[in-house]
Amino acid sequence: MEIEWRDYAHHELDTTTLYSMLALRSQVFVVEQQCPYLDLDGLDLLGDNRHVLALHQQRVLACARILAPADAQSPVAIGRVVVSDEARGLRLGVALMQQALSSCEHYWPEHQQYLSAQAHLQGFYQQLGFTPYGDVYSEDGIPHISMQRGPSHA
């Protein structure tokens, strides 16, 4: 399967791609994980936020959202990391995160990266250099843990 990687500023997303990305997130996070929550939180089309996408035949198979740091000391936040059910097993999750980290390092090289990981995925993110901190907490009824990575983390 040939994958095309894209790293878009929000204003570069066309409506078809945006729709496909939001549909994938809804399918996995709301329907598949049975977690009713409002995915459309107003951050997708804000400021310098970015979206990393894996496309196959112009369909979004995986995506991640990157929230720009709020200020010089704030981390970049990676979230809404998702792989479609048809693409699981292709190691797109690893490739997606590598693309997202490259984007963070390109646009915000002096900032740590932060994510709120589903607790069962802690090992996956640790393999990518993230370190957990704090206690496990519930987000929308799913156990999560805060994780960080980056230049100012010792």
PyMOL commands that set and color helices and strands:
alter all, ss='L'
color gray80, all
select helices_A, chain A and resi 10-12+15-32+85-87+92-107+119-126
alter helices_A, ss='H'
color red, helices_A
select strands_A, chain A and resi 4-9+50-56+59-67+76-83+113-118+131-139+142-149
alter strands_A, ss='S'
color yellow, strands_A
deselect
rebuild
show_as cartoon
